[in-house]
Amino acid sequence: EDKVVQSPLSLVVHEGDTVTLNCSYEVTNFRSLLWYKQEKKAPTFLFMLTSSGIEKKSGRLSSILDKKELFSILNITATQTGDSAVYLCAVGTDSWGKLQFGAGTQVVVTP
Amino acid sequence: EAEVAQSPRYKITEKSQAVAFWCDPISGHATLYWYRQILGQGPELLVQFQDESVVDDSQLPKDRFSAERLKGVDSTLKIQPAELGDSAMYLCASSLGLAGSEQYFGPGTRLTVT
């Protein structure tokens, strides 16, 4: 059975801190790994990773994939209160684009 | 910017009643997904369409849930009869359908069964 496990489940940080979120996976047919941000609404896309060792960056957010050790990390530097959200990791597992989601990491950034 | 549309946004129904949700994907997106998200968990795929055909409904409780996408564009998800455990957020997403391609999510329908 395919599994996507995120850690930690939740964390609280102060504005300006750096946050590292983890996503490990065990799937039979890996195609891609995606990160989404979910505030009190639908998930919004952050990154898609398909190759090991290539960092993707968008502003203060960055992510990297390790296909040998089967995990990805999402970093958020200089956190702001607007970064407070649930961050979801999902793994694409077939040719039709099916995604297996993890349970998410709840991030709370305090002023 | 093109968006996935869903309605209603909120629905309260009594158990044993029927309920239906509607989704209109981004124009040109061949693949449409219905997910259920229980509070504190990630979205769980219920059914996936490629055009008008179902390609994965392995997690759809077929005794009470049904889904259709008759013309390969918009889609309806129905629950009959609703049970208390069906209370959740129902999310629709669409994509180009290529392997590992990004899925775009609609705003969701929050269902409460009383």
Contacts between the chains, C-beta under 8 A, distances in Angstrom:
chain1	res1	chain2	res2	distance
A	4	B	42	7.6
A	31	B	99	4.8
A	31	B	100	3.9
A	32	B	99	7.4
A	32	B	100	3.0
A	34	B	100	7.7
A	34	B	102	6.8
A	34	B	103	7.9
A	36	B	105	8.0
A	41	B	107	5.9
A	41	B	108	7.0
A	42	B	91	5.9
A	42	B	105	3.8
A	42	B	106	6.0
A	42	B	107	5.3
A	42	B	108	5.2
A	43	B	43	7.3
A	43	B	91	7.7
A	43	B	105	5.1
A	44	B	105	7.4
A	45	B	102	5.2
A	45	B	103	7.7
A	45	B	104	7.2
A	48	B	100	6.7
A	48	B	101	8.0
A	48	B	102	5.9
A	50	B	100	6.4
A	88	B	42	5.5
A	88	B	43	7.6
A	90	B	42	7.4
A	92	B	99	6.5
A	92	B	100	3.6
A	92	B	101	7.9
A	94	B	99	7.2
A	95	B	99	4.7
A	96	B	31	6.5
A	96	B	48	6.3
A	96	B	50	6.1
A	96	B	55	5.1
A	96	B	56	7.0
A	96	B	97	6.3
A	96	B	99	7.5
A	97	B	31	5.7
A	97	B	48	8.0
A	97	B	95	5.2
A	97	B	96	7.9
A	97	B	97	5.5
A	97	B	98	6.5
A	97	B	99	6.2
A	97	B	100	6.5
A	97	B	101	5.2
A	97	B	103	6.9
A	98	B	45	6.4
A	98	B	48	6.1
A	98	B	56	6.1
A	99	B	33	8.0
A	99	B	45	7.1
A	99	B	103	6.3
A	100	B	45	7.9
A	101	B	42	3.3
A	101	B	43	5.1
A	101	B	44	7.3
A	102	B	42	5.3
A	103	B	40	7.2
A	103	B	41	5.3
A	103	B	42	5.1
A	104	B	41	7.5
A	104	B	42	5.4
